[in-house]
Amino acid sequence: MLNNKTILVTGGTGSFGQTFVNLTLDRYTPKKIIIYSRDEMKQFEMSKTFTDSRIRFFIGDVRDKSRLKRACDGVDYIVHAAALKIVPIAEYNPFEYVKTNICGATNIIDVAIDRGVKKVVALSTDKACNPINLYGATKLCSDKLFIGGNAYSGEHHTRFAVVRYGNVIGSRGSVIPFFKEQMKKGVIPITDERMTRFWISLQSGVELVYKALLKADGGEIFVPKIPSMRVIDLANAIAPEVPKKIIGIRPGEKLHEMMISEDDARFTYDFYDHYRISSPLAGSSPSFITSIEEKYAEENGQAVPSNFCYSSDNNSKWLSIEDMKTLLGNLKI
């Protein structure tokens, strides 16, 4: 799939980008992987780890359309991981998030079409499903832009898809390093004992991107079947002896996260290891539904019930404290 192809990864110096590069070089023989990001120091540090001649570093911001256009010359695939992500900061700097997460997505779409990129896979988040904070709202808008980009591409045939998942074990922005830092202070703050979250490993996140690159026809949102965990159990897995203090839910936080809402159920199909939300832009006519069901039946995909909802509190898969301890040990976190 990626052999002899040129891939551009926006936000490529992050945890996801580095894992993607590692796995891609291990499994495929790409022609080139372009790391596109705006932080020169992170690129410099990454270049000391990845010395393969096929890795190229390109300083640029997704807000800068002309720079992005230059970087995408000859690119076959784009993996769009660049985003502003911290929920409380988004509330105080809303337009900065709009410029990166929404305007940046628009630039990716325009440049990908103009440059003849074959396929774009954009990373999303569970916070984009029924959002209550600005970060989630910008990612929902981004998702809609990428889905709409398929109709916008016309004769250029660039295809756009989205992958959506929850908290990433091992990423810099997860709550795990925060809890580890709080251990040193002698107390770990917990917002609510009932709070649950979805969890996925960095490798599984990359695997989902590979699946989307291979399977997407355009307009789909790929959602993995991943486990949930109570946040209090996570804290006890990391620091069982450290006292926990309940501080209450912060502005913009949900008690539970959702990846597929009931409103999306009529477009959602259940596969062995993931769900796939087909594009609502194609309509819900009987002929459309029949064609989708026939296509997905070849992969043993089935339509979910009309009242289906995939939330971190109604999940069938759960991580125990011991499960998380094992995961953290295996990942050396």
N, C-alpha and C positions, 0 to 999 in steps of 0.2 A: 504493500500500500504506500509506504513512504520511501521505498527504495528509489534512489536517483531523483528524489524530489527536493525542492527548496521550501523550507517551512520558516515562517516568521512567527515569533512568539512575542506578543506585546506583554510588558511587565515581566519579561523573561528572567530577571534576576531574583524574583521571589521564590518562595518555597516550592510552589507548583512548577515554575519554569525550570528550576534546577533538577527537580525529579523528572520532569518531562525530557529534558536533554539527556540525562543519564540513561533512562529506559530506552529512548529512541535510538541512541547510539549503540546500545547493547543489542537491540532487536532488529534494527533496520540498517540500511546503508544509504542514508540520505545524502543528497548532493551537497546541501548546505542547511544549517540552522542559524537563522538570524535572531539575535537577542536585541529586541527593541525596547529601550527604557530610558528614563531621563536622569538617572542617578549615576554619575561617572564613577564614584567610589565603589558602588555595588558591582558595576561592570568590571572594574579593575580587580576587585577581590574574586569575582567569579572566574575571570580569565586566568587566575593563578591555579584554579582547581581544574578547569576544563581547558586543556591545551591542544585538543584536537583541531587540526587545520580547517575542518569543516564548520567550526563555530565562528561566527562573525558577530561583532558587537557594534551596535548602531545606536548612538545617543539620539534620542528624540522623544517627543511627547505626543500622545494620541490626539491632543488638542491641536497640533500643528499639522494641518492637512498636507501642505507642500512637502514637509519633511517625510511624512508617512508615505506619500506617493513615491518619493525617491527610494525609500527603503523597500517598497514592494515591487520594484522592478524585477521581473523574472520569478516571482514567488508563485508557488503552486497552492500552498495551503497557509492559512492564518489561524493561529490559536490565540484568541483574544483573552488574556488574563489580566490586563491592566485595569485597575479600578482604585478609587478611594473607598475605603471599607469600614472605617471605625464609626459606629452608630452615634455616640454622643458628639463627636467632632462634626459630623454631618449636620446636626441640628444647629450648630453655631456658625457653620460655614456652608450654607445650603447651595449657593450658586457655584462654589468651587466643585462641589460634587456633581452638579448639573453639567458643568463644562467638561469634566473628565468622563463621567459615567454615561451621559446622554449625548452631548456634542461629540465626544470622542468616539462613541459607537457609530454615530452618523458618518464621521470621517472614515472609519474603517469600512463601512458599507460602500460609500462612494468610491474610495480608492480601490477596494477589492474588485468592484465592477469595472472600473476604468482600466485597471491593470490586468484584467483577465484572470484573476485568481480563481481556481477551480472550486474551492470550498473553504468556508470560514466556520469555525466552531467557537462560540463565545461562552465563557464561564459565567454562571449565574449563582444564585444563592437561595436558600429556603426563605430568606427575608423578602424575596420578590413576590412570594405568594401571599395575597391578601395583606399588603404591607401596611404597617402603622407608623413607620418612621421614614425619614427622608431618604436614608440610604436604600432601604427596601423599595421605596417608590422610584428612585432613579434606576435601580436594577430591573424593576418591572418594565419601566419605559424602554430600557435598553433591550430587554427580551423582545418586546413588541416590535422594536425597530428592526432587529435581526430577522424576526419572522416575516415582517413586511418587506424586507429587502429582497426576498425571493421573487415577489411580484414586480419589484422595482428593477431587477436585473435584466429583464427582457431578453434580447437576443444574445446577451453576453454569457448567459447560462451559469453565472456564479451562484452557488448554493450556500445558504446560511442555516445553521442549526445552533441550538443552545443546550448546554448541560447544566443541570441544577442539582446542587447537593448541599449538605449541612456543614457543621463544624469539621475542620480538617485536623486530624491528629498529627502533630509534628510541624504544623505551620507556625510562622512567627506570630500571627495574629490571633491564635486560639487562646482560650482561657487557661490552658495548661501551663504555659510559661508564667502567666500572671499568678496562678496559684502557687507555683514553685517560689516565686519572688515573695509572696505574702507569708510563706512558711518562715522566712527569716525574721519576720516581724512578730511571729508568735501567735497570729490569728488569721484565719481565712474568712473573708466576707462572702456570704451566700445571700443572694437576693431573695430566694423563696425555696423552701424545702420541697415544694411540689414541682419545681421547674424541670422540664425535660428538654433535651436537644438531640438532634441527629448527629451521628459521628461517622466519619469516613477517613481512611488513610490516604496519604498523598499518592501512593501507588494506585489505589483503587480509583482516585480522581483522574489520574492519567489514563487508566484503562477505559474509563467512561468516555474520555475524549477520543481515544482510538476507535471505540465502538461508533461514536457519532461520525467520525471521519469516514468510516467504512460503510455505515448503514444509512446515513441521512440522505433523503431525497430533497430536503429543503423545507424549512418551516417547523421542524419537530423540536420538542423539548425532551431531552433524555433525563430520566430521574432514576437513580440507582436504588435498589432495595438494600438499605443499610440499617444498622441497629440504632436504637435510641438508648439514652441513659439519663438518669436523674443527675442533676448537677451536684447535689449533695453527695451522691455516691461517687462521682468523679473526684470530688475533694477528698473523700475518705480513702479512695484508691491511691491518691498522690501523697496525702499526709494524714494518715489515720490518727496520729497522736496529737495533732495540732487542733486547738479549739476552733469551732466554727461560730461565726456571728451572723445572724440574720439581719440584713440591712434594708430589705424591701426592694421591690422591682423598680428599676430606674426608668425615667422617661424614654419612650420609644422601644421598650422591651416587651416581649410577649412571654406569657407563662409557658406556652408550648409553641413550637414552630410547625409550619405546614409546608409541604412541597407540592401537593396536588389538592386543590379545593374541589368541593362538590360541583361548583360551576364548570370546572374543567373535565368532569367525569365523562361527559358525552363524547369528548374527543380523545379519551385516554385508553390505552391498550396495555395489557399485562403480558410481559414476557418473562422468561425464566428468572433473570437476574435484574430486571429493570422495568420501569414503566416508560411509555412513550406517549407524549401528548402531541397529537397531530395538529396541523395548522388549522385554526378556526376560519381563516380567510378563504379556505376552499369551500366553506359552507357545510351545511348538514343535510343536504338533499339525499334522498334514498340512493341515487346513483353514486354519489360521492362516498357515502358510508359503505355501500357494497364493494366498491373498488378498493377502499382502504382495508376492509375486513378480509377481502380475498388476498391482498398483498401481504398483510401481516400474518394471515393464516399459514403462509409458506414458512414463516419463522416461528410458528406455534404461538402467535400472539392473539389474545382474545380481548374483546371489549370488557371494560370493568362495569359493575352495576351502576345504575344512574345516581345512586346516593353515595357513591364511593368518595372517600376523603382520606388522604395520606398525611397524617399528623404525627408528631413525635410522641404524643401520648396515647395514640391508638395503634401503635406499631405492633407487629407480631414478633419482631426481633428486638432483643434487649441485651445490653451489656451489663454483666454483674461487676462488682468491685474486683473480683479475682480476674475476670476477663480483661478489664482495663489494665490491671497490674501486669498481666502477661503481655498485652499489646505494647505497653510502655517499655517493658523490658526488652522485647524483641526489637523495637525501634530504637532502643538505647536513648530514651528520652528521660 
